[in-house]
């Protein structure tokens, strides 16, 4: 039997413990189960919105799950202006002068190596996981580029080596880009090579559609180069996203998964593999269509998404971009392109070849008045040329941190 004096001592100790502060080790956080559960619930609700019911799932060698989603159920049709609709039929006419003979048909995607494909009437969508969302800085910013990223200068740690044309009306562009696996040295950095179709000022009304390949550990959780798309109507503030991570881009193709890894890739002093990218405005309906590889139409950005791009583009850019987080206090070693400077040339440096623009008459034309911009030439540089085989071309890229880039 417990004595009354023991009970008094026990109660006294319990009261003391109520006032003893909890010491949390440095750099450790207190686990808050209620907050964590709420966050997890928000993430799972978001995943339900973007991971649509599928007829079939294909497992890729890199671990991706590719869901074959009925085309009318894809995320684009969550948009109020597309509710209840179905994808449009591809335009019958492509830009005049379009020729698939200069496109490399050997570069494909890892998930197709098993020779399994999504059936007609469905589209392949890379399944988004909880871990994908948890790597993002916030659920609100998941699948989006940082706010305020400008294409006319380096900002927010973004650095470019690009070629561009402006001062005219453009209705699309085309290029072939060789694919590499650049080293990305920080979770919140990326390295990409892409084509930009741009309209509006470089303020808050910037409109862009973009496509190419990128390595982004934050977005995908690995270091594979992946085919990607992007769009925005307000300079990356609240509109737009990568791939199919929001309502916007309408996919029509059942053979290519946007966001899936590209294979094979180019190697230094070895074989070069490139992808063809073409974006153009359909003269009949005004939508911006995307073509990948050897003539495969992937889908379109509906014209109603945009303000300035409802009419035409005012600038076209080709080239590379990286994020330099400076998390270690010095310039990043994240590579652009192959990680080698353009002066090294074919087989060593990254390139864009057969650069063309689409004019008002839906014709593909060579470039005029091409400009070059390298934010930090000692880190990443660019040079241009022209010949009878490649037409207009650029070499670009670099290693990042080196003796002249600190």
C-alpha positions as CSV (number, residue, x, y, z in Angstrom):
1,X,0.0,0.0,0.0
2,X,1.3,3.4,-1.0
3,X,1.8,5.8,1.9
4,X,0.3,9.3,1.9
5,X,3.8,10.9,2.1
6,X,4.9,9.0,-1.0
7,X,1.8,10.2,-2.9
8,X,2.6,13.8,-1.9
9,X,6.2,13.4,-3.2
10,X,4.9,11.9,-6.5
11,X,2.4,14.7,-7.1
12,X,5.1,17.3,-6.3
13,X,7.6,15.7,-8.8
14,X,4.9,15.7,-11.5
15,X,4.2,19.4,-10.9
16,X,7.9,20.2,-11.2
17,X,8.1,18.3,-14.4
18,X,5.4,20.4,-15.9
19,X,7.6,23.4,-15.6
20,X,10.9,21.9,-16.7
21,X,11.8,23.2,-20.2
22,X,12.4,20.7,-23.0
23,X,15.9,21.1,-24.4
24,X,16.0,20.5,-28.2
25,X,19.4,19.7,-29.6
26,X,20.8,22.3,-32.1
27,X,19.6,21.9,-35.7
28,X,16.8,19.5,-34.5
29,X,13.1,20.3,-34.8
30,X,10.3,19.2,-32.5
31,X,8.0,16.7,-34.2
32,X,4.6,18.2,-34.5
33,X,2.3,15.4,-35.4
34,X,-0.8,17.5,-36.0
35,X,1.0,19.9,-38.4
36,X,2.7,17.0,-40.2
37,X,-0.6,15.1,-40.6
38,X,-2.3,18.2,-42.0
39,X,0.6,18.7,-44.5
40,X,0.5,15.0,-45.5
41,X,-3.3,15.3,-46.0
42,X,-2.9,18.4,-48.3
43,X,-0.2,16.5,-50.3
44,X,-2.4,13.5,-50.7
45,X,-5.4,15.6,-51.8
46,X,-3.1,17.3,-54.4
47,X,-1.9,13.9,-55.7
48,X,-5.5,12.8,-56.2
49,X,-6.0,15.8,-58.4
50,X,-3.0,15.2,-60.7
51,X,-2.7,11.4,-60.6
52,X,-5.7,10.4,-62.7
53,X,-7.4,7.0,-62.9
54,X,-5.5,4.8,-65.4
55,X,-6.3,1.8,-67.6
56,X,-2.8,0.4,-67.4
57,X,0.5,1.1,-65.6
58,X,4.0,0.5,-67.0
59,X,7.1,0.4,-64.8
60,X,10.2,2.1,-66.2
61,X,13.7,0.7,-65.6
62,X,14.5,4.0,-63.7
63,X,11.6,3.3,-61.2
64,X,9.0,5.6,-62.7
65,X,5.5,4.5,-62.9
66,X,3.8,5.5,-66.2
67,X,0.0,5.6,-66.0
68,X,-2.0,5.2,-69.2
69,X,-4.8,7.8,-68.5
70,X,-7.9,8.2,-70.8
71,X,-7.1,11.3,-72.7
72,X,-10.2,13.1,-71.7
73,X,-9.4,12.6,-68.0
74,X,-5.9,14.2,-68.1
75,X,-5.2,17.2,-65.9
76,X,-5.8,19.8,-68.7
77,X,-9.5,19.1,-68.6
78,X,-9.8,20.3,-65.0
79,X,-9.5,23.8,-66.5
80,X,-13.0,25.5,-66.4
81,X,-12.7,26.3,-70.1
82,X,-12.0,22.7,-71.0
83,X,-14.4,20.8,-68.7
84,X,-16.2,18.1,-70.5
85,X,-14.2,18.4,-73.7
86,X,-11.8,16.1,-75.5
87,X,-8.4,16.7,-77.1
88,X,-8.5,18.3,-80.6
89,X,-7.5,16.5,-83.6
90,X,-3.9,17.4,-84.7
91,X,-3.7,20.1,-87.4
92,X,-3.4,18.6,-90.9
93,X,-0.8,21.2,-92.0
94,X,2.6,21.6,-90.4
95,X,4.8,24.6,-91.1
96,X,6.1,24.7,-94.7
97,X,9.7,23.6,-95.1
98,X,9.3,21.1,-92.3
99,X,11.5,18.0,-93.0
100,X,11.9,15.1,-90.6
101,X,15.1,13.9,-92.4
102,X,17.3,16.1,-90.1
103,X,15.8,14.6,-86.9
104,X,17.4,11.8,-85.0
105,X,14.9,9.0,-84.5
106,X,17.0,6.9,-82.2
107,X,16.6,8.9,-79.0
108,X,13.6,7.6,-77.1
109,X,12.5,7.2,-73.5
110,X,13.5,4.7,-70.8
111,X,10.0,3.5,-70.1
112,X,9.5,2.3,-73.7
113,X,12.4,-0.1,-73.5
114,X,10.1,-3.0,-72.6
115,X,8.2,-2.3,-75.8
116,X,5.0,-1.7,-73.8
117,X,3.0,1.3,-74.8
118,X,-0.2,3.0,-73.7
119,X,-3.3,2.0,-75.8
120,X,-5.0,4.3,-78.2
121,X,-7.3,6.7,-76.5
122,X,-5.0,7.1,-73.5
123,X,-1.9,9.2,-72.8
124,X,1.2,8.2,-70.7
125,X,1.6,10.3,-67.5
126,X,4.5,9.9,-65.1
127,X,3.0,9.3,-61.7
128,X,3.8,11.9,-59.1
129,X,4.7,10.5,-55.7
130,X,4.6,11.9,-52.1
131,X,8.4,12.1,-52.2
132,X,8.3,14.2,-55.3
133,X,6.1,16.8,-53.6
134,X,8.0,16.6,-50.3
135,X,11.2,17.6,-52.1
136,X,9.7,20.9,-53.2
137,X,10.1,24.1,-51.2
138,X,6.3,24.1,-50.7
139,X,3.2,22.5,-52.0
140,X,2.2,25.8,-53.5
141,X,5.4,26.0,-55.6
142,X,5.6,22.3,-56.5
143,X,6.0,21.9,-60.3
144,X,6.7,25.5,-60.8
145,X,9.8,27.6,-61.5
146,X,10.7,30.2,-58.9
147,X,8.9,33.6,-59.1
148,X,10.6,36.5,-60.9
149,X,12.8,34.4,-63.2
150,X,13.6,36.7,-66.1
151,X,14.8,35.8,-69.6
152,X,16.6,39.0,-70.3
153,X,19.2,38.7,-67.5
154,X,20.5,36.5,-64.7
155,X,18.1,36.7,-61.7
156,X,17.4,34.6,-58.6
157,X,20.6,32.6,-59.2
158,X,19.5,31.6,-62.8
159,X,22.3,31.8,-65.4
160,X,21.9,31.5,-69.1
161,X,23.9,30.9,-72.3
162,X,21.4,31.5,-75.0
163,X,20.9,32.6,-78.6
164,X,17.9,34.7,-79.4
165,X,16.1,36.7,-82.1
166,X,13.6,39.5,-81.4
167,X,12.1,42.6,-83.0
168,X,9.7,40.7,-85.3
169,X,6.5,38.6,-85.1
170,X,7.2,34.9,-84.7
171,X,4.7,32.0,-84.9
172,X,7.0,29.2,-83.7
173,X,10.5,27.8,-83.8
174,X,12.4,24.5,-84.4
175,X,15.7,23.0,-83.4
176,X,17.5,19.7,-82.7
177,X,19.3,19.5,-79.3
178,X,21.8,16.8,-78.3
179,X,21.1,15.3,-74.9
180,X,23.6,14.9,-72.1
181,X,23.6,14.1,-68.4
182,X,25.1,17.2,-66.7
183,X,26.1,17.0,-63.1
184,X,23.8,18.9,-60.8
185,X,25.4,19.4,-57.4
186,X,22.6,20.7,-55.2
187,X,19.0,19.4,-54.7
188,X,17.5,22.8,-55.5
189,X,19.5,23.4,-58.6
190,X,18.8,22.2,-62.2
191,X,20.4,22.2,-65.6
192,X,18.3,22.5,-68.7
193,X,18.5,23.0,-72.5
194,X,15.4,24.3,-74.2
195,X,13.6,26.4,-76.7
196,X,11.6,29.4,-75.4
197,X,8.8,31.1,-77.3
198,X,8.2,34.4,-75.6
199,X,5.8,37.4,-75.8
200,X,5.1,40.4,-73.6
201,X,7.4,42.5,-71.6
202,X,9.9,41.1,-69.1
203,X,7.7,42.3,-66.3
204,X,4.7,40.5,-64.7
205,X,2.9,40.0,-68.1
206,X,5.6,37.7,-69.6
207,X,4.1,34.8,-71.6
208,X,6.2,31.8,-72.5
209,X,5.9,28.3,-73.8
210,X,9.0,26.1,-73.4
211,X,10.3,22.6,-74.2
212,X,13.5,20.7,-74.1
213,X,15.4,18.4,-71.7
214,X,16.4,19.0,-68.1
215,X,18.1,17.4,-65.1
216,X,16.3,18.4,-61.9
217,X,16.9,16.4,-58.7
218,X,14.2,18.4,-56.8
219,X,11.5,17.8,-59.4
220,X,12.3,14.2,-60.4
221,X,14.5,12.8,-57.5
222,X,17.3,11.6,-59.8
223,X,19.9,12.8,-62.3
224,X,18.4,11.6,-65.6
225,X,17.8,14.0,-68.4
226,X,14.1,14.3,-69.0
227,X,11.9,15.7,-71.7
228,X,9.9,18.6,-70.3
229,X,7.5,21.4,-71.1
230,X,6.6,24.6,-69.3
231,X,4.3,27.6,-69.7
232,X,3.4,30.8,-67.9
233,X,1.4,34.0,-68.5
234,X,2.6,36.1,-65.6
235,X,6.4,35.7,-65.4
236,X,6.3,32.5,-63.4
237,X,4.3,34.0,-60.5
238,X,1.0,32.1,-60.2
239,X,0.3,30.6,-63.6
240,X,1.7,27.6,-65.4
241,X,3.8,24.6,-64.5
242,X,6.1,21.9,-65.7
243,X,4.7,19.1,-67.8
244,X,1.2,18.0,-66.8
245,X,1.4,19.1,-63.2
246,X,-1.5,21.5,-63.6
247,X,-4.4,22.2,-66.0
248,X,-3.0,23.7,-69.2
249,X,-1.1,21.7,-71.8
250,X,-3.4,19.2,-73.6
251,X,-1.5,16.0,-74.6
252,X,-2.7,14.0,-77.7
253,X,0.1,11.4,-78.0
254,X,0.2,7.9,-76.5
255,X,3.9,7.2,-77.2
256,X,5.8,9.9,-75.3
257,X,5.6,10.7,-71.5
258,X,6.3,14.3,-70.7
259,X,8.7,14.3,-67.7
260,X,10.1,10.8,-68.5
261,X,13.8,10.1,-68.9
262,X,15.4,10.2,-72.3
263,X,17.6,7.4,-73.5
264,X,20.2,7.0,-75.0
265,X,22.3,10.1,-74.2
266,X,25.4,11.7,-75.8
267,X,28.8,10.8,-74.5
268,X,32.1,12.8,-74.5
269,X,34.1,11.9,-77.6
270,X,31.4,9.3,-78.4
271,X,28.1,9.0,-80.1
272,X,25.8,12.0,-80.1
273,X,22.0,11.7,-79.7
274,X,19.6,14.6,-80.1
275,X,15.9,15.3,-79.9
276,X,14.0,17.5,-82.3
277,X,11.7,20.1,-80.8
278,X,9.2,22.2,-82.8
279,X,6.6,24.6,-81.4
280,X,4.3,26.4,-83.8
281,X,1.0,28.3,-83.8
282,X,-1.8,26.5,-85.7
283,X,-3.1,29.2,-88.1
284,X,-6.7,27.7,-88.0
285,X,-7.4,27.6,-84.2
286,X,-4.5,29.6,-82.8
287,X,-3.2,26.9,-80.4
288,X,0.5,26.4,-79.8
289,X,1.4,22.8,-80.9
290,X,4.5,20.8,-79.7
291,X,6.3,18.2,-81.8
292,X,9.0,15.9,-80.4
293,X,11.5,13.7,-82.1
294,X,10.8,12.3,-85.5
295,X,7.5,14.1,-86.2
296,X,5.6,13.0,-83.2
297,X,2.9,15.6,-82.2
298,X,2.7,15.7,-78.4
299,X,-0.2,18.1,-77.9
300,X,-0.9,21.8,-77.6
301,X,-1.2,24.8,-75.3
302,X,-4.7,26.3,-75.8
303,X,-4.6,29.9,-76.9
304,X,-7.0,31.0,-74.2
305,X,-4.3,30.4,-71.6
306,X,-2.4,33.4,-72.8
307,X,-2.6,37.1,-73.3
308,X,0.2,38.2,-75.6
309,X,0.8,34.7,-77.1
310,X,-2.8,34.7,-78.3
311,X,-1.4,36.8,-81.2
312,X,2.2,35.9,-81.8
313,X,5.6,35.7,-80.1
314,X,8.1,38.6,-80.1
315,X,11.2,36.6,-79.1
316,X,12.6,33.1,-79.7
317,X,15.5,31.8,-77.5
318,X,17.6,28.6,-77.8
319,X,20.1,27.5,-75.2
320,X,20.9,26.5,-71.6
321,X,20.0,27.6,-68.1
322,X,21.2,26.5,-64.7
323,X,20.4,27.5,-61.1
324,X,23.4,28.7,-59.0
325,X,22.2,28.5,-55.4
326,X,25.5,29.5,-53.9
327,X,24.6,27.4,-50.9
328,X,28.3,26.8,-50.2
329,X,29.3,30.4,-50.6
330,X,30.9,30.0,-54.0
331,X,29.8,29.4,-57.6
332,X,28.1,26.1,-58.2
333,X,29.8,23.2,-60.0
334,X,26.5,22.3,-61.7
335,X,27.2,21.8,-65.4
336,X,25.3,23.2,-68.4
337,X,24.9,21.0,-71.4
338,X,27.8,18.6,-71.6
339,X,29.8,20.4,-68.9
340,X,32.3,21.5,-71.5
341,X,32.8,24.9,-73.1
342,X,31.6,25.5,-76.7
343,X,35.1,26.0,-78.0
344,X,35.6,22.2,-77.7
345,X,33.2,21.6,-80.6
346,X,31.4,18.5,-81.9
347,X,31.4,15.4,-79.7
348,X,32.5,17.4,-76.6
349,X,30.3,20.4,-76.4
350,X,26.5,20.7,-76.4
351,X,24.8,22.0,-79.5
352,X,21.5,23.2,-81.1
353,X,21.4,22.6,-84.8
354,X,19.0,23.6,-87.7
355,X,17.7,26.6,-85.8
356,X,14.6,28.0,-87.5
357,X,11.6,30.2,-86.8
358,X,8.0,30.1,-88.2
359,X,6.8,33.2,-89.9
360,X,3.3,34.7,-90.4
361,X,2.8,32.5,-93.5
362,X,3.4,29.3,-91.5
363,X,6.8,28.8,-93.1
364,X,10.0,27.7,-91.4
365,X,12.8,30.2,-92.1
366,X,16.5,30.5,-91.2
367,X,17.4,33.0,-88.5
368,X,18.3,36.6,-89.1
369,X,20.0,38.9,-86.6
370,X,20.9,36.2,-84.2
371,X,22.1,37.6,-80.8
372,X,24.2,35.7,-78.2
373,X,24.0,36.1,-74.4
374,X,26.2,34.5,-71.8
375,X,25.5,35.8,-68.3
376,X,28.9,34.5,-67.0
377,X,31.1,33.4,-69.9
378,X,33.8,32.1,-67.6
379,X,31.3,29.6,-66.2
380,X,29.1,28.9,-69.3
381,X,29.6,30.3,-72.7
382,X,28.0,30.2,-76.2
383,X,29.1,30.6,-79.8
384,X,27.2,30.4,-83.1
385,X,27.9,29.2,-86.7
386,X,26.3,28.3,-89.9
387,X,27.0,25.6,-92.6
388,X,25.1,23.7,-95.3
389,X,24.4,20.6,-93.2
390,X,23.4,22.1,-89.9
391,X,22.1,25.5,-91.1
392,X,22.3,27.9,-88.1
393,X,23.7,26.3,-85.0
394,X,25.1,27.0,-81.6
395,X,27.5,25.4,-79.2
396,X,27.0,26.3,-75.6
397,X,27.5,25.3,-71.9
398,X,30.4,24.8,-69.5
399,X,31.5,23.3,-66.2
400,X,30.4,26.0,-63.7
401,X,33.0,26.5,-61.0
402,X,36.6,26.5,-62.3
403,X,39.7,28.6,-62.0
404,X,38.0,31.6,-63.7
405,X,34.5,31.0,-62.4
406,X,34.4,31.3,-58.6
